[in-house]
């Protein structure tokens, strides 16, 4: 069974065929899907979808690219969901993204710090987005996030950084980008890390792996991430699917009885 630990199935890309996309995921052997928000409206949509499908879990949070939209009322809404929604299993996605010039690093950091503090307040894992901001992301976690846990989704750092993160209590998420033939560094990391700290994800509708690269991504394609990890580590894809499913259940505290 598969667990796509990071899929944006609330995205407008699926407005016309969301039910079919989710059905194809089940047909591919999907057990659970974790759908993160990127701002308050998309977090609300993720919570709503978690009510609709027992296999869908949600994360709520403000993405660094949406950091300028953060308000005290928005943070209060996120706190409410964390308090009252049993299928909200993480704060995310949150973090830093220095690829784009806006919002400013200062605004992104402020919003990230606020949500790191929430993770401690509610004892919830963080679903972290770190794009071209490894140094500051690690610094903020070391400074404000002692005792936090979670996942670095769509991992893009070094092997050494991944090893430090694992010591801190984090899991490492791999997407279709690791499947691309040229991703030799990521493949090495996926081959070497302890298998009990690896998660698989699509980050759909983005980052489509081969053989569908260039097309819209969807949760069913997380199987190709499992296949590649199996190939790299000399395991069967069934073993990788089972272990990454258990890993996802462990970090997000999923039992299947959340209602
Ligand atoms: Zn994402």
Boltz pocket constraint, residues with backbone or C-beta under 6 A from the ligand:
constraints:
  - pocket:
      binder: B
      contacts: [[A, 6], [A, 8], [A, 36], [A, 93], [A, 203]]
      max_distance: 6.0
